[in-house]
Amino acid sequence: MYIFTFNGYSGGREESRRLLARAMEAYQEIADLRPRRSSEELVASLEYTEKGKPFVPGWHHFSISHSENTWTVLFDEKECGIDVQYEKDVDMDKVAGRVFAPEDAEAAKASKETFFQLWARREAALKAAGLSVFDRIPSVQSMEVAIDGETWQVFDAELLGTEDGCHAAVCTDHIPLEIHYYGL
């Protein structure tokens, strides 16, 4: 499992595609993938599931997230999801009641830190399972979450170079032996 992070992201589809190409190039080199494909070709081959999850046919799995000035991508050999959230002002009670499982909604009211930690975990799990932000899933307070009959592993991650108030989470169908972190 490989996580690449860039902390100067200004937003936009084109910048995200450029960062994805850089990360794909670095990932192929670091993970010694064979045969290698040009990162431009990989990005040009992007397709999306009906719920919006990006993928490249016949290539490794990945998940992208961004918040504030942080952009990150997770690569793995299996389905995966990553999410990053910076704390900001939101109506935590209102949002938690709409999107979180009931036990997560209650826990999220404890603090901004807990709210955004659970938000990142939820988003990572949704991405790994190929669901949309509007889909309901069970609680993400423990490391395991069962979604549509599959068991997923959800855990917090610390991204390189991020500021206080940043929460990141990763979700896969396995517990990774190693997580490699890189800056872009």
N, C-alpha and C positions, 0 to 999 in steps of 0.2 A: 504494500500500500504506500502510495507516494502522494504527498500534499505539497503543492506549490502555492505561494502567496506573494501578492504584489500589493504594496501599501501606498501607491501613488495613483490609484484608480480615480479617474474623473467621471467615469460613466459613459454609457453608450455602447451600442451593439458593435461598432467597428473596433473600438478599443478592446472590448471583451474578446473579439475574434483574434485580434493581434496577440493578446496575452495568451489565449488558448493555443495558438500556433507556437509561440515561444515555449510554453509549458510542454506541449506535445513533443517538440524537438528535444528538449532537455530530458523528458521522461524516457524517450526511446534510447537516448545515449546512456543515461544513468542506469536504467534497468536492462540495458544491453538487449533490446528487442531486435529480433530478426524475423523476417526481413524488415528493414526500415522503410518507412514511407515518408515522402516529403510532408512537412507539416502543412504547407499550403494545400496540398492535395487532400490531406485529412480534413482540414477545416472546410474546404470546398465540398467535401462528401457528407457534411453534417446533414442528418435527417432528424425528425422529431416524431415521438410517439403521439398518439391522438390526445394525450394529456400534457404534451409539451416537453417531455424529457428528451434532451439531445443525445444522439448517439451517432457513431460512425459504423456502418455495416462491416462486420468482419474484423473489428478492431477492439481493443480493450475497453472496459467500462470506465466512465468518468462522470463526475458531477461538478457543477460550477455554482458558486455563490458569491454575492458581494453585498457589502453594507458600508455606508460612509465611503472612505477612501480605500477600503480593503477589498481586494478581489482574490478568490482562491479557487483552486480546482483539485479534486481528488481523483487519482487513477488507481484502478485495481483490476484484477483478472475476473472479478465477479461483480454483480450488481452492487452499487454503492450509492451513498448520498452524503453530501456535506452541506452544512449551512453555517453562516456567520451572521451575527446580529450584534449591533452596538446598542447599548442602552440609550433610550430617548424617551421623551414625554409621550405617553399614550394613556388612554383610559384602560388601565389594566383589568378592572372588573368587567367592563363591557366586552373587551376583546377576548379575555379568557373564557367568559361565558359562551361566546359564539363559537370558538374554534377548539378549545381544549377538551379533553375527556374530563368528566366531572371532578375526579380526584386531582387532576392536574390544575383545573380551574381554581379549586380551593387552595392548593399549594402556591399557585402563582400570585395570589393576593398577598403573600408574606412579604415580598420585597421586589424591587425592580430587578435585582440580580437573579432571583429565582424565576421570575417571569421570563426574562430573556434567555436564561439557561434552558428552560423547558421549551420555549419557542424554537430555539436552535435545534434541540433534540427532535422536536416534532417535525420540523421542516426537513431535517436530514432523513428521518424515517420515511416521510412521504416521498421524497426524491428516490430513495433506494427502492421502494416498492413500486415506483412508477405512477404514483397518485398525484392528484392536484392539491393545492393549498386548501381547497374547499371540502376535501374528503375527510371523514371522521376516522380516527384511529384510537386504539386504547391508550392508556397512560404510558408515558415515556419516563416515569420517575425511576424505574429500575433499568438495568442494562439490557433486559430482554423485552421485546414487544412482539406480540403475535398479530400479524396483519394478513387477512385472507388465507389463513391456514399455514402461513410461513412464519418462522421465528427469525427475528432480526436482532442484531446486537447494536445497541446505541450507547455511545460514550462521548464524553466531553473531550475536546482537543484544544491545545493552545497553539495558536498560529504565530509564526515568526513575525516579530516587529509590530505587533498590534498594541493598541493603547488600552489603558484601563477602561473597563466597561464593555470589553469585547467578549462575546460568548460564541464559541464554535462547537459543533458536534458532528460526529461521523456515524454513519449507519451502514452495516454490511450484514450478510447472512452468516458471517463467521467472525471469530475473534482473531484479529491479525497478529501474527507473530512479531512483526516489526512494522513501525510506521516511520517513514523517511520524510523529513521536513526540509523544504528548500525555499529560498527566496528567489523572486524573479527580478 
